[in-house]
Amino acid sequence: MIYKKIEKFFDKYFEIKMFPIVIKILKSVPEGHKILIS
C-alpha cells in the first residue's frame, strides 16, 4: 500500500517536473521521434 502511494507521488512529480525534459531528450534522439508519434 505504501509503495503504491509512493509510486503515485512519483508519477505526479515526474509528470510535472520531468515531462519538458523528457520531450527535449526524445526530440534530440532520432528514435525519440518514433516514440513520440506512437
N, C-alpha and C positions, 0 to 999 in steps of 0.2 A: 504493500500500500504506500509506504513512504517513497519507494523507488518510483512509483507511478507519479506521485506528486512532484518529485524532483524532475522527472522526465518532462512533465507538462510545463514546469517552470522554465526549463532549458529550451524547450520548443518555442515558447513565447519570447524568451530572451534572444535566441538566435534569429528568430523571425525579424525582430525589431533591430538588433544590433548588426547582425551578420549579413542580412539579405542584400544590401547595396554592395558589400564587399564581395559576396558570392557571385553576384551578377557581373561585377567588374572582372573577376577571375575567369568566369565562364566565357565572357566576351573576348578576353585576351587569349584564350586557348582555342585552337581550331575545333577540337572535339566538343568544346563547350557549346558552340552554336547548335549542334545536333541535339544536345541535352535540352537546351532552352526551347527548341522548336517542338520536341516531343513532349 
